[in-house]
Amino acid sequence: MEDSGDFIVITVNGPDAQGIVSSFTSILSENEVRIVDIEQIVIHNLILLSMLLDLRQSKGGQISLLKDLLLEAKRLNVDLDFKVASREDQLQYDNNFLYAITCLGDKITADVLARISRAMYSENVNIERITQLSQGELSCVEMIVNTDKSINVRDITRKLLSISSEFGVDIAVQKENIFRRSKRLVVMDMDSTLIQVEVIDELAKAVGRGDEVSAITRRAMNGEIGFNESLDKRVGLLAGLDEEALDKIYNNIPFTPGAKKFIKILKKILEKYHWQFKLKKHLEKPLPMQLLNINVQVCLSPFGTKAKSFRSLLIRLKCMKSRLNTKSYRKAANKHAMAT
């Protein structure tokens, strides 16, 4: 067999039916053909199956193999096309860099996909595969892209930021490798992330200090005052807040779409930590979760008598400073909790 025919790409498309993959792979097995790559998708009962085949150690010839495949395609009422690929093409592809671009939002429109794909084209990045990962009320599309040179993930993310802001979607860029799918620690904020409000703002509104607390928050966001100082100031304005107000706020917390399913999945795949504080326990009924808490903000009531205790209970990222030393963090948390 000539070198030019050592690799071929076959593409099968047509009405989906049981046994299509089995029929073609059986022929390949009988001819001792190695499948280098394979991809299949079915959309509305239409199948698209592609395979890259290595014929170098096959026992039959290329023409004989293609004849058998074409006859089987005719029998299955599908179309089969093929293209001869060179060894150089395969080596070049093997040396390419793969990245995953994930777009998440309430609705992923054609405009969003067009803007992302245009941005990839401008960077000489080729889109290799597009997959829909949507579940429930959220839409999610993942693109696997490849390029012949390494790209800076942060730079690409910044270029996609305008699309994210304009269309109200989240876009993440990651290297496509085994580590992308083997996460073992998830760290996230609670306010405006897992839930759609800032709890401290809601607490402040309940005691008529909403504008003042929001102003302090803006100063902190602008870097005018530090986080610890801003939190102390904001909590200091909550004096007089009673437990009934807490319950009212709790009962009206709007969760981010997809949050409940997200936590449910996390509970299945992540290590679980069974110690929590009152606010976190408060949320267990509508949203079961057992999370590793960093910089826990403990919600005590009534605020009128225990505002100082609240401030003393704030653990200022000690867990992060000790490289997530959960044992020492738990000890410190218990010590402060018993002091109240």
N, C-alpha and C positions, 0 to 999 in steps of 0.2 A: 504494500500500500504506500502511496506517495505521501511525503510530509505534508503537502497542502491539504490532504484530506484526513489528517489525523484527528481533527476536532470538527464536529458539526453541531450546529444549534438547530433544534427542531421546535416548531411552534404548532400547537394543536388548538383549534377554536371551533366552536359550534354548540349545538344543544347539549346540555349536560345529561349524563346518564350514568347509572351504576356500572362499574367495571371498566371505565375508560383508562384510568391510570394502571389498573391491573393488567389490562390487555397489552398496553405499550411496554410496560416494564418487564413483562414476561418475555416479549420478543428480545428485548435488550439483554435479559438474563441468559436466554438461550444462545445468544451470539457473544456472550462474555464481554459486553460493552460496559465500560465504567461510566457512571453518571457523575459528572463533576459538579454540576449545579442543577437545581430543579426549583421551579416556582409554579404555583397554581392558584387561580382565583376563580370563583363562580359568582357572577352577578346576574340576578334575575334569570336563573336557569341557563345561562350562557357560560361555557367553560373556556378559560384561556390557560393552557398548559405549555410551559417552555422548559426545555432541558438542554444543557450543554453536555455533549457526549465525547468521551475519549475513546477512539477506535484503535489506538496503537497496539493493544493486546487482544483485540477481538479476533475470533476465529473465522469470521466470514468477511467478505469484502464490503466496501462502502455501498456499491450498487445493489448488491443482494440485500443488505440491511434496509436500505431505503425502499426497495421494492416491497419488502415484507411490511414495513411501517405504512406505506401508502395504501396497500391493500387492506390493512386493518382499519385505517382511517375511513376508507370507503365503506367497509362493513359497519362501522360505528356511526356513519352519517355525520362525520366531522371533517373539517379541512386540515390538512397537514402541509406545512411549508418547512423548508430547511435552508440553511446557509452554511457554507464551509468557513470555518474559522482557523486561523493559523496559531501555531504555538506561541509566536511573538505576541499576538493579541492577548492570549491567556496570561502570559507572563506579565505583560503590562497591567492587566486588570488586577492580578494578584498583588501588585506593588502599589495599587491605588489606596487612598485614605478614605475611610467610610465615616459618615456622620449621620446622626439622627436629628431631625427637626420635628418637634412635636408642637402642634397648635391646638389649644384648648379654649373653648368658650361656649356661650349659649347657642351660637350659630356660626358655623364656618361657611362663609359664602364663597361664590366663585371669585369675587373681588379679592378676598383675602388670599386665596390660593394663587391667583394671578400675580398679586404683588410679591408674594414669597418666591414664586418660581422665577419672576423677573429679576429679583434680587440675586437669586442663585445663578442665573444666566450671566449677570453682570460680573460675577466673581469666577466665571469659567467652571462652575460646579454643576455636575450633571445629576439630575434626579433619576435614581435607579428604580425606586419602588414607592408607591403611595398606598397607605393602608388606613382604613377607617377604624378607629378604636372606640367609637361612641358607645356610651352606656347611659340609659336613663335619660335625664333631662339635659345632659351635657353632650356637646359635640366635640370630637377629638379626631384629628387627622395627623398621621405620622408619615414623614418623608424620609427615606433613606437615600442619601446623596453620596456621590463619590467624586473625587478629584485626584489628579496626579501629583498634587503637592499638599503638604500639611497647611491647614488654615488655623488662624487664631480664633478659637471659639468665642472669646469675649468680643472681639471685633465684629464678628458676624452677628452676634446677639445684639450689639449696639445698633447695627444697621437695620435690624428687624424691629427695633424698639418703636420706631415711628408707626409701623404697621400695627403693632400691638396696641399703641395708644389710640390710633385713629379708629380701629374697629372693635376695641374693647375685648381683645382676646389675649391669652397668654401664649408666648412662643419661647420654647426652650431649645437650645442647641447643645448636643452632647456628642462625644466620640462614640461611634458604634463599635462596642466591644463587649466582652463577657461581663465586665464590671458594671455596665450600664443596667443590667437586669438582675443584679445580685445585691441590692441595697439591704443593709441590715440596721440602719439607724435613720430615722426621719425626725428632723427638727423643724418646727414651724411655730409661728406666732399664733395666738388665739384670736385676738381682735382683728377684724377686717381681713382675716385669712380663713380660719375655720368657721368663724361667724362673721356676719356682715356689718357689725357695728363695733364701735369703741365703747366697751363697757363703762369705763370711767366717765365718758361723756354722758352716757345714759344715767349714771348715778348722779352726776352733777345736775342734770336737768331736773331730777326728782327733788332736789333741794333748792332749785332756783338759781344755780350757779353755773349753768351750762356755758354761757358766753365767756365767763372768766376762765373756766377750765380749758375751753377751746383756744383761748388766746395764749395761755401758757404752753399748750401743745404746739401751737404754731411757732412760738419762740424757740422751743426745743428743736423742732424740725429745721429751723433756720440756723441752728448752731449758736443761738444767742445765750442759751443756758444749757447746762449739762442735763443728762437724762435723770440722774438721781435727784438732783435739785428740783427738776420739773415735776417729778412724781411726788416728792414730798410736798411741794406747794399745792398740787392738785388734790392730793388726799386730804391736806389740811383744810380744804374748802368743803369737805363732805360732812362736817360735823352736823349732827342732827338727823342723819339718815337712819331710818328704822328698818326692821326686818321685813315689814310688810312691803316696803318699796323694793327691797331686794327680790322678794318673791314675784312682784309684779313685773320687774325687769326680766327676771329669769323666764317667766312664762311667755314673754314676747320676744325672746332672742331669735332673730332670723338667721338660720344656718345657711352657709354657702351651698349652692347647688352641688350635689355630689359628695358633700362632706360625710354624710352618714354611711354611704357605700364605701367611701375611702377608708374610714376608720374600721369598718367591718372587715375589709380586706387586710388592713394593717394588723389587726388582731390575729389573723391567721398566719401571717408570715414573719412577724417581728417578735423579738423578746418582749415580755410584758413586765411592767413594773406596777406593783399592787399598792403603792402608797400614794395618796393624793390628799389635797386639802379641800376645804369646804366648797369653794366655788367649783372646783373640778368635779367633786361628788355631785353637786347640784346638777351638773350637766349630764350625768350618767343616764338618767331616765330617757330623754329623747335621743341621746347620742352616746351610746356605750363606748368608753375609751379608757385605756390604761396607757398613759404616755409618760415618757421621761420628761419631767418638768424642769426647765431651766429658767431662772429669774422668776420664780413663782410669786404671783401677787395674790395674797390670801385675803379673802373677803370676809371680814368679821362684822358682826352686828350686835348691838346697835353701834353705828359709827360715832354717835355722840359721846360715848363713854370710852371707846377703845381706838380712837384715831391714832394715838401714840403707839399703841400696841401694834397696829397695822404697819406703821413705819418701821418699827423695830423688827417686824417679821419679814420685811423684804430682804431676800437673799440676793445680794448684788453680784450675780454671775460668778459666785464662788465655784460653782460646778465647772464652768468653762475654764477658769483659771487653774483648776487642778486637773485639767484634761479629762473632764467628765468622770471624776472620781465619785461615783454614785454612793459609795459607802460613807465617805466623809460628808457628802451633801445630805444624805438621809439623817446622819447623826446631828448635823447642825440644824436641820429642819425640825427634828424631834425636840431638840433642846429649846428652840424658840417657841414651839407649839406648847410645850409644857409650862413655859413661863407665863402663858396667858391663862 
